[in-house]
Structure formats: C-alpha cells, structure tokens
Amino acid sequence: MVCGESSYRDKNNIFVNCQSRFEIIKNLKDSWLLLRKNYIGGQLENLCYEAYMDAKKMHPSIDLAPMVDVFFVRCNMGLEHVK
C-alpha cells in the first residue's frame, strides 16, 4: 500500500487516499483479508490485523495521515508474499 497516485505503475501497488480516514482503515482491513484469503498466516497476518485494529481504535479526531506509514508497513510485509 502506498499513499496517493504515482507515475510509476507497479501492478502490486495499492494506492490509498491517505487524507481519508475511511480509505486508510478500509484498505488495512482489505489487506488483512487478502492475507487470510491467501493463507499467509502467522506473524505477518497478525501484524496486519493489529495495524487494522490500532487504526480503527484511534479517535476520529486524530489525523491518521502522519502515522499511515507505521500502519502500512505492518501489512506491506505480508502483502509482499501475495502473488
């Protein structure tokens, strides 16, 4: 997952509008479900789930954009193994 659009098109990139709390949380959830669907399992799946839950628990008044990289890296590690 990466924030925004990029001129570099990688078929594996998931572009996220990181100014939108809804988009951040939705993509974290979708990434976690993708890891489960592909039987990644173990710690990689757990890290992504924890990132999703941590973002979801944050109070809506807190801007997630400055912290998005911390959440995304926890899912991106597992997503690297999805074909």
HUTA-V509223 format. One record per residue. N is the residue number from 1. RES is the residue in three letters. PHI is phi as a letter, one per 30 degrees, with the letter a starting at -180 (* if undefined). Layout:
n->N res->RES phi->PHI
n->N res->RES phi->PHI
//
This chain:
n->1 res->MET phi->*
n->2 res->VAL phi->b
n->3 res->CYS phi->d
n->4 res->GLY phi->i
n->5 res->GLU phi->c
n->6 res->SER phi->b
n->7 res->SER phi->d
n->8 res->TYR phi->d
n->9 res->ARG phi->c
n->10 res->ASP phi->c
n->11 res->LYS phi->d
n->12 res->ASN phi->c
n->13 res->ASN phi->d
n->14 res->ILE phi->c
n->15 res->PHE phi->d
n->16 res->VAL phi->b
n->17 res->ASN phi->d
n->18 res->CYS phi->d
n->19 res->GLN phi->c
n->20 res->SER phi->c
n->21 res->ARG phi->e
n->22 res->PHE phi->e
n->23 res->GLU phi->d
n->24 res->ILE phi->d
n->25 res->ILE phi->d
n->26 res->LYS phi->d
n->27 res->ASN phi->d
n->28 res->LEU phi->d
n->29 res->LYS phi->d
n->30 res->ASP phi->d
n->31 res->SER phi->d
n->32 res->TRP phi->d
n->33 res->LEU phi->d
n->34 res->LEU phi->d
n->35 res->LEU phi->d
n->36 res->ARG phi->d
n->37 res->LYS phi->d
n->38 res->ASN phi->c
n->39 res->TYR phi->h
n->40 res->ILE phi->d
n->41 res->GLY phi->i
n->42 res->GLY phi->i
n->43 res->GLN phi->d
n->44 res->LEU phi->d
n->45 res->GLU phi->d
n->46 res->ASN phi->d
n->47 res->LEU phi->d
n->48 res->CYS phi->d
n->49 res->TYR phi->d
n->50 res->GLU phi->d
n->51 res->ALA phi->d
n->52 res->TYR phi->e
n->53 res->MET phi->d
n->54 res->ASP phi->d
n->55 res->ALA phi->d
n->56 res->LYS phi->d
n->57 res->LYS phi->d
n->58 res->MET phi->d
n->59 res->HIS phi->d
n->60 res->PRO phi->e
n->61 res->SER phi->d
n->62 res->ILE phi->d
n->63 res->ASP phi->d
n->64 res->LEU phi->d
n->65 res->ALA phi->e
n->66 res->PRO phi->d
n->67 res->MET phi->c
n->68 res->VAL phi->e
n->69 res->ASP phi->d
n->70 res->VAL phi->d
n->71 res->PHE phi->d
n->72 res->PHE phi->d
n->73 res->VAL phi->d
n->74 res->ARG phi->d
n->75 res->CYS phi->d
n->76 res->ASN phi->d
n->77 res->MET phi->d
n->78 res->GLY phi->d
n->79 res->LEU phi->d
n->80 res->GLU phi->d
n->81 res->HIS phi->c
n->82 res->VAL phi->d
n->83 res->LYS phi->c
//
